[in-house]
Each structure stands twice: as structure tokens, then as C-alpha cells.
Amino acid sequence: MNLRETIDLFLHEKKLAIAGVSHNQKKFGYLLFKTSREKGFSVTPINPKGGAIDGVECVESLTNLDIGIHNLLIATHKRDTKKVMEEAIAKGIRNIWVQNGCESDEALKIARENNVNLVSNTCFLMYAWPRGIHKFHQTLSSWIGKYVKETSAVQRTDAHGTNH
């Protein structure tokens, strides 16, 4: 599977777990959670403290994650990413996006060794029907040749029914 196909897995499959969702609304993990839900994703937040975020119960670890979730977005501190990657692979999750800035060499190596469909070194929100700063980020990345463009004429529809 090529990188664009892996990206499309995340955009078309509406069930998503996010490791590193924060209760603190000023943290990026919270922004990923909130924005993904606004874009129509059914998000299971993973936070070791548990509790609820915006009325959605957190799963405390990947071991407690529903078996029907196949996509994981990792937004943890890079010191924790290896452990999360190992837990995801043990759980059978093979579609993993490591949010830009959360990568560790060890985690990426483990993903490659286990044939994970991996996206890393890029922002999930730049691909998930971006608006505002994320749309600007997408445009800028396109200009410098870092944005992975669609390889086919797949038509995407966001949560608001808008075609992209």
C-alpha cells in the first residue's frame, strides 16, 4: 500500500482512536480530538487518566480499545510513542498515523518491521478537509513538494456533505 492509500484509509474510515487526547483544551491532542469529531469521525479518545472529554468516555489504554477500531492516530509525547506503537501492534491495529512531532526512531522502526500502514512526519488535520491554518499549512506543503496528493479521482465527502 502506498502512502496516499494509507492516508485515504484514515479519511474514509470514520472510526478512529486517538492516543494522547488531553483533557486540557489548550493542548494539541484535544484539538485533534475536537476537530476530528467536527469532521464526522467517531473518535475514541485514549488517555491514561480516563474520564470523559466533551462527554466521550476515554479508554485508558489500547488494551481496552474496542476491537472494531482499525485506525489509530498517535499524538503522544515522542517518549511514549514506542510503547503506544507496541500496544497497537499487539492489539492488531495496522493503520497508524503518528502525528508530526510525535515520532520516535524506535516507534517508526517497529512499525516498519511489523508491516504497519504508516503515516508519519505530517499533520492529520492538514489532510482531513482542512480549514484555516491547516488549509494554509496544506497549501504551503504543496508549494514545497511535501504534500502527498491524491493519486486517483476519488471523491471525498466531509461530515457536512461537501465534496472535495
Summary of the structure (lengths in Angstrom):
residues: 164
radius of gyration: 15.0
end to end distance: 22.2
largest distance: 42.3
contacts: 490
relative contact order: 0.17
helix: 38%
strand: 20%
